[in-house]
């Protein structure tokens, strides 16, 4: 689980406890429009216009709100898939909740475009997404007779923490337009870019989208505001037909009226968000990130140093011998034995064993204790490697202590 910084969370609880947050009007206790309450559409449109820096006011009629971003993704994927068309391209590693969600109602398939950690040139970076890789992935999918309907992108990226530049985003959107593909942009971490040198470019900020009717944006409050229990996710699409179709899922995935009222009041208070919440949250995230980054450097553990999200993507390959997914799982369970939940790369569909996602957004005292246990687990792993235990003993330990599963944990 990931949390906003502890000071920001305290302020958020105070904000949600204000008297004007509580409302039990008759209209809020009845079935609303399946798309959500009109007052919430309007506020979400204003909120996204402001924080995404949209060039013109966004249309409330293009907003749909459901109980979480995974619900929005699931509904949207179903709506976009015609009969016999059930494949979306997605770069890996990626948040695996999308893979689970895509299979809940229909057999929608995610076709993986595997990215590499190895640098291929001077101006490249680990796990870099390029149009060439998108073209190659689309070609491979078509060779396998897959009918590709769209492309799924997460920005800021989970678990890499990468933030796509405006130019890169435009290239991906142009690729999609050439091939008549829908693009689903998951921007759930858009307000969690804490490095001031990094500029987040929402797709809603672009003045001219290559194919606006096939471009769809998802956002929610679970990560940027740390209130996953509110179960709020929103879709913004320029296609009113798509908005109407997705809104029909409100009969199963709606949000209570009283919660919608609280969310509307929360999103309205720009003064508090801009002057109190976001500065405090970004400052604490930056401090926590620096603390973890310094620890990893001292341990000589490679990691991707991006200034966004609530996590760091770290490379623990040197603690695996041989470096296999089986041994990655052994190390994952060793962390569990030491009271540390560290998600392994395989759960994010990473094609290379040895990568893990470390969440740092927690209270300082808890993070210090967690890093102590983290180091103890690595020490145990190192001693076992030095002792040269045969591989079959690793397998025996795995089967005896834990089932052979690896989960990224609850999100969305």
Phi and psi in degrees as a GROMACS rama.xvg file:
@    title "Ramachandran Plot"
@    xaxis  label "Phi"
@    yaxis  label "Psi"
@TYPE xy
-124.709  144.559  UNK-2
-130.716  154.116  UNK-3
-70.1957  167.475  UNK-4
-58.7945  153.779  UNK-5
-64.7998  -35.1138  UNK-6
-68.6226  -43.1059  UNK-7
-64.1759  -37.162  UNK-8
-64.9618  -40.1313  UNK-9
-61.6897  -44.3342  UNK-10
-64.0717  -38.1711  UNK-11
-64.3234  -42.6816  UNK-12
-61.5956  -40.3053  UNK-13
-64.279  -40.6615  UNK-14
-63.0707  -42.4295  UNK-15
-75.5854  -10.8742  UNK-16
-96.0858  -0.203046  UNK-17
-61.4394  151.633  UNK-18
-61.9564  -34.1086  UNK-19
-75.1529  -5.9315  UNK-20
-79.5338  -22.297  UNK-21
-96.7431  122.129  UNK-22
-147.532  131.357  UNK-23
-127.694  42.4702  UNK-24
-60.5966  152.822  UNK-25
-55.1041  -41.5676  UNK-26
-61.964  -30.7193  UNK-27
-76.6516  -14.3548  UNK-28
-97.2554  1.79379  UNK-29
-106.98  171.873  UNK-30
-64.0483  126.989  UNK-31
-89.6885  -179.178  UNK-32
-54.9514  140.002  UNK-33
-60.6399  -24.1852  UNK-34
-76.1636  -12.3645  UNK-35
116.569  172.649  UNK-36
-69.3795  136.003  UNK-37
-54.6436  -36.2112  UNK-38
-64.1262  -29.5291  UNK-39
-78.3863  -38.1772  UNK-40
-55.2254  -47.3273  UNK-41
-63.0493  -41.0301  UNK-42
-70.8051  -38.8203  UNK-43
-61.8202  -41.7314  UNK-44
-61.6007  -43.5745  UNK-45
-65.8478  -42.5077  UNK-46
-60.7548  -49.1944  UNK-47
-67.4388  -36.1612  UNK-48
-57.9449  -43.9726  UNK-49
-73.6042  -52.2344  UNK-50
-81.9577  -22.368  UNK-51
-89.0812  -4.95247  UNK-52
56.8344  45.6082  UNK-53
-63.4223  141.958  UNK-54
-69.0294  -19.5791  UNK-55
-145.109  155.977  UNK-56
-56.4307  133.486  UNK-57
-77.2214  150.015  UNK-58
-85.993  119.262  UNK-59
-58.0856  -25.917  UNK-60
-68.1638  -14.1  UNK-61
-96.7271  6.79201  UNK-62
-100.53  136.639  UNK-63
-128.65  136.588  UNK-64
-119.649  133.829  UNK-65
-134.304  179.006  UNK-66
-86.2232  68.0463  UNK-67
116.436  153.602  UNK-68
-69.0255  -31.9018  UNK-69
-65.8881  -35.8706  UNK-70
-63.6979  -41.8239  UNK-71
-63.1902  -45.9386  UNK-72
-61.6273  -45.009  UNK-73
-60.3258  -48.1041  UNK-74
-64.3284  -43.8107  UNK-75
-64.2575  -44.3042  UNK-76
-60.0453  -41.3759  UNK-77
-64.2184  -43.6842  UNK-78
-63.5424  -38.2935  UNK-79
-78.9815  -13.7596  UNK-80
-93.3132  110.028  UNK-81
-72.0821  172.405  UNK-82
-57.5432  125.572  UNK-83
82.6923  -3.53991  UNK-84
-112.403  104.596  UNK-85
-137.161  27.7579  UNK-86
-125.651  133.068  UNK-87
-122.268  137.363  UNK-88
-78.2137  142.236  UNK-89
-150.076  128.73  UNK-90
-70.6518  144.228  UNK-91
-114.698  151.174  UNK-92
-75.0254  153.415  UNK-93
-150.038  162.845  UNK-94
-61.1174  117.532  UNK-95
-73.741  -10.5095  UNK-96
-59.7077  -27.147  UNK-97
-67.8307  -34.996  UNK-98
-66.572  -42.3775  UNK-99
-64.1954  -47.1101  UNK-100
-62.1274  -38.1148  UNK-101
-65.4598  -17.4676  UNK-102
-105.325  3.961  UNK-103
-65.9928  -45.4969  UNK-104
-106.772  -34.8377  UNK-105
-137.521  172.713  UNK-106
-90.5545  55.0001  UNK-107
-69.9188  131.491  UNK-108
-104.952  136.651  UNK-109
-99.6511  121.173  UNK-110
-96.6672  116.905  UNK-111
-78.0825  133.593  UNK-112
-107.493  99.4713  UNK-113
-76.3821  124.484  UNK-114
-97.7802  151.703  UNK-115
-107.475  147.478  UNK-116
-80.8042  -20.3572  UNK-117
-71.7236  135.03  UNK-118
-75.9782  136.275  UNK-119
-110.118  -0.80414  UNK-120
-174.865  179.652  UNK-121
-62.9147  -42.643  UNK-122
-101.276  32.5113  UNK-123
-111.173  164.861  UNK-124
-137.924  160.538  UNK-125
-59.9434  140.833  UNK-126
56.7967  38.7712  UNK-127
-80.6011  131.155  UNK-128
-90.7452  127.272  UNK-129
-125.932  162.987  UNK-130
-64.8549  -35.0673  UNK-131
-57.6895  -41.3961  UNK-132
-68.8149  -35.3948  UNK-133
-65.3568  -43.6648  UNK-134
-62.9794  -42.6841  UNK-135
-63.6462  -42.8098  UNK-136
-63.2034  -42.6685  UNK-137
-63.2667  -41.2883  UNK-138
-62.2079  -44.3856  UNK-139
-64.4806  -39.2769  UNK-140
-63.6358  -41.7091  UNK-141
-70.4544  -32.513  UNK-142
-61.8281  -31.1985  UNK-143
-88.5882  14.019  UNK-144
61.8119  32.8688  UNK-145
-86.283  137.881  UNK-146
-95.4117  100.491  UNK-147
-83.1849  128.786  UNK-148
-104.797  -29.6001  UNK-149
-166.107  -177.723  UNK-150
-127.915  133.488  UNK-151
-109.714  127.241  UNK-152
-128.28  143.232  UNK-153
-114.392  124.2  UNK-154
-147.318  116.416  UNK-155
-57.932  147.739  UNK-156
-78.067  139.981  UNK-157
-119.916  116.572  UNK-158
-104.632  4.65305  UNK-159
-73.7526  -29.0429  UNK-160
81.0546  3.6454  UNK-161
-69.0346  143.055  UNK-162
-116.746  118.905  UNK-163
-70.217  137.784  UNK-164
-72.782  163.753  UNK-165
-60.9166  -42.2585  UNK-166
-63.9947  -41.7697  UNK-167
-63.7888  -45.3977  UNK-168
-56.8282  -44.6287  UNK-169
-62.7282  -38.5324  UNK-170
-63.1172  -42.3933  UNK-171
-64.9277  -40.0706  UNK-172
-68.9117  -36.4138  UNK-173
-66.1548  -39.9996  UNK-174
-57.3479  -46.9434  UNK-175
-63.2444  -40.7091  UNK-176
-63.6565  -41.7301  UNK-177
-56.9022  -36.9841  UNK-178
-103.363  10.6898  UNK-179
55.4152  47.1636  UNK-180
-105.607  143.583  UNK-181
-73.7492  151.949  UNK-182
-123.719  123.549  UNK-183
-104.299  116.47  UNK-184
-103.243  115.66  UNK-185
-92.8904  109.856  UNK-186
-113.868  35.8385  UNK-187
-62.9969  -20.8867  UNK-188
-103.589  21.6979  UNK-189
-62.9612  -28.5242  UNK-190
-97.4532  9.19673  UNK-191
-109.198  30.3678  UNK-192
-92.765  103.813  UNK-193
-99.2619  -10.6628  UNK-194
-83.8282  116.308  UNK-195
-66.9823  -16.1061  UNK-196
-81.6495  -7.45695  UNK-197
-105.324  131.979  UNK-198
-107.157  123.968  UNK-199
-87.0154  129.772  UNK-200
-111.816  103.088  UNK-201
-69.4104  148.615  UNK-202
-65.5391  -22.5138  UNK-203
-74.4052  -10.172  UNK-204
-81.734  -18.6952  UNK-205
-72.2256  132.956  UNK-206
-70.1509  -34.1038  UNK-207
-137.909  104.601  UNK-208
-80.3153  140.93  UNK-209
-57.0661  -40.6125  UNK-210
-145.478  76.6213  UNK-211
-57.5928  -37.7416  UNK-212
-70.6215  -12.6745  UNK-213
-111.414  18.4537  UNK-214
-117.323  123.16  UNK-215
-132.906  133.101  UNK-216
-116.421  135.781  UNK-217
-116.296  135.778  UNK-218
-147.242  158.396  UNK-219
-158.597  177.041  UNK-220
-99.7369  1.06627  UNK-221
-61.833  -37.9476  UNK-222
-100.125  -52.5435  UNK-223
-64.5647  -29.6649  UNK-224
-113.865  -4.77873  UNK-225
65.2856  28.2019  UNK-226
-119.13  58.9115  UNK-227
-61.0268  -26.7962  UNK-228
-68.6231  -15.2335  UNK-229
-72.8984  -20.2179  UNK-230
54.5831  67.6399  UNK-231
-129.206  126.406  UNK-232
-141.291  148.495  UNK-233
-132.567  148.087  UNK-234
-111.671  135.36  UNK-235
-121.541  121.436  UNK-236
-135.428  143.871  UNK-237
-77.822  -9.53349  UNK-238
-94.1641  112.173  UNK-239
-67.6376  -26.9806  UNK-240
-66.2069  -42.951  UNK-241
-65.6675  -43.4257  UNK-242
-59.2093  -43.3422  UNK-243
-65.3097  -40.8741  UNK-244
-67.9654  -43.3271  UNK-245
-66.3273  -34.7717  UNK-246
-63.2096  -23.5477  UNK-247
-63.6679  -20.2129  UNK-248
-75.6859  -5.19651  UNK-249
-63.124  -21.7368  UNK-250
-66.4551  -24.3057  UNK-251
-106.975  -27.0907  UNK-252
-125.223  33.4004  UNK-253
-75.4278  170.224  UNK-254
-115.258  141.033  UNK-255
-60.959  149.978  UNK-256
-60.8232  -41.2245  UNK-257
-66.0337  -35.9274  UNK-258
-67.794  -39.9231  UNK-259
-61.7098  -38.2725  UNK-260
-62.3492  -47.9288  UNK-261
-59.6531  -44.077  UNK-262
-62.1706  -41.8112  UNK-263
-61.0706  -46.7359  UNK-264
-63.8528  -38.1024  UNK-265
-63.7082  -47.7483  UNK-266
-69.7454  -23.5458  UNK-267
-70.2573  -29.4094  UNK-268
-83.9808  72.8788  UNK-269
-63.9221  -34.5793  UNK-270
-60.2651  -47.5264  UNK-271
-66.884  -42.1137  UNK-272
-62.7002  -46.4137  UNK-273
-75.8996  -36.3344  UNK-274
-96.3608  -26.204  UNK-275
-114.434  -61.7846  UNK-276
-66.3965  -58.5632  UNK-277
-63.9464  -45.7923  UNK-278
-58.3574  -42.374  UNK-279
-66.2924  -46.4147  UNK-280
-62.6699  -45.4084  UNK-281
-63.4931  -41.0706  UNK-282
-61.9105  -45.0812  UNK-283
-69.458  -38.2387  UNK-284
-62.3878  -41.2962  UNK-285
-63.7938  -42.1541  UNK-286
-63.2445  -44.9906  UNK-287
-64.9008  -41.0225  UNK-288
-62.0614  -43.8004  UNK-289
-63.1452  -41.1468  UNK-290
-59.863  -47.7421  UNK-291
-67.4343  -42.931  UNK-292
-60.5941  -41.8886  UNK-293
-63.8883  -40.1648  UNK-294
-63.1726  -44.15  UNK-295
-65.3031  -38.76  UNK-296
-64.1613  -40.9838  UNK-297
-63.5408  -32.8686  UNK-298
-85.2529  -2.64426  UNK-299
57.8651  43.2299  UNK-300
-102.298  118.203  UNK-301
-65.7905  147.5  UNK-302
-155.722  161.192  UNK-303
-86.334  121.493  UNK-304
-97.783  79.6898  UNK-305
-111.085  147.065  UNK-306
-99.2703  47.1879  UNK-307
-147.227  163.384  UNK-308
79.5132  -170.292  UNK-309
-118.627  21.4733  UNK-310
-152.704  162.903  UNK-311
-127.777  136.629  UNK-312
-91.8257  112.668  UNK-313
-116.487  153.229  UNK-314
-108.752  109.505  UNK-315
-110.902  29.1036  UNK-316
-60.8213  -31.8004  UNK-317
-68.9987  -13.4045  UNK-318
-95.0649  7.44164  UNK-319
-118.091  126.816  UNK-320
-146.299  104.762  UNK-321
-75.2856  165.646  UNK-322
-83.3792  91.2155  UNK-323
-130.152  163.73  UNK-324
-66.3803  -29.9351  UNK-325
-63.335  -45.4816  UNK-326
-72.781  -27.8942  UNK-327
-59.875  -41.1552  UNK-328
-68.105  -36.6302  UNK-329
-59.8908  -45.4085  UNK-330
-66.2752  -38.1173  UNK-331
-56.6436  -45.54  UNK-332
-71.9808  -27.9455  UNK-333
-65.5759  -39.9536  UNK-334
-60.5973  -43.3409  UNK-335
-60.2751  -40.7922  UNK-336
-61.1247  -26.8806  UNK-337
-100.654  21.6166  UNK-338
68.9213  24.9282  UNK-339
-119.737  124.343  UNK-340
-96.5878  105.292  UNK-341
-124.22  115.819  UNK-342
-74.9644  131.273  UNK-343
-86.924  156.744  UNK-344
-60.0179  -32.8995  UNK-345
-60.9943  -32.2879  UNK-346
-69.9281  -13.0194  UNK-347
-105.023  14.2515  UNK-348
63.279  25.6603  UNK-349
-67.762  135.465  UNK-350
-82.7364  -10.2718  UNK-351
-108.347  125.115  UNK-352
-70.4875  152.262  UNK-353
109.178  -6.67184  UNK-354
-96.2064  142.819  UNK-355
-135.982  152.62  UNK-356
-104.025  124.445  UNK-357
-111.423  116.267  UNK-358
-85.3744  127.995  UNK-359
-111.704  -1.43265  UNK-360
-83.3984  82.0132  UNK-361
-153.156  176.742  UNK-362
-63.3419  143.509  UNK-363
-52.7404  -43.9064  UNK-364
-62.6984  -42.2414  UNK-365
-66.9892  -37.4142  UNK-366
-67.4283  -39.6415  UNK-367
-63.7983  -41.7056  UNK-368
-66.1934  -41.8684  UNK-369
-63.1273  -40.9872  UNK-370
-68.6303  -31.3077  UNK-371
-62.4885  -47.4525  UNK-372
-66.1723  -36.3752  UNK-373
-58.7366  -47.5566  UNK-374
-64.7748  -38.2743  UNK-375
-63.178  -40.48  UNK-376
-63.4233  -41.8866  UNK-377
-67.4536  -35.2473  UNK-378
-63.6249  -43.131  UNK-379
-61.0472  -44.267  UNK-380
-62.9636  -40.8413  UNK-381
-65.1656  -42.5591  UNK-382
-62.1821  -39.9461  UNK-383
-66.7063  -37.7938  UNK-384
-66.7236  -42.9393  UNK-385
-64.0541  -37.3654  UNK-386
-66.8673  -18.3888  UNK-387
69.4956  41.5444  UNK-388
-63.6676  138.695  UNK-389
-60.7444  153.898  UNK-390
-62.3972  -31.9223  UNK-391
-68.0072  -24.4546  UNK-392
-72.7511  -33.6468  UNK-393
-61.707  -43.5524  UNK-394
-63.8772  -39.9641  UNK-395
-63.1829  -42.6481  UNK-396
-62.4787  -42.0571  UNK-397
-62.3021  -49.0959  UNK-398
-69.6435  -29.5939  UNK-399
-79.1475  -31.9547  UNK-400
-99.6389  -31.0064  UNK-401
-147.933  152.051  UNK-402
-68.5334  153.835  UNK-403
-80.2319  70.5512  UNK-404
-130.635  157.935  UNK-405
-145.418  117.544  UNK-406
-120.104  144.348  UNK-407
-79.6569  -9.47942  UNK-408
89.8219  167.089  UNK-409
-71.8022  135.695  UNK-410
-148.759  -172.963  UNK-411
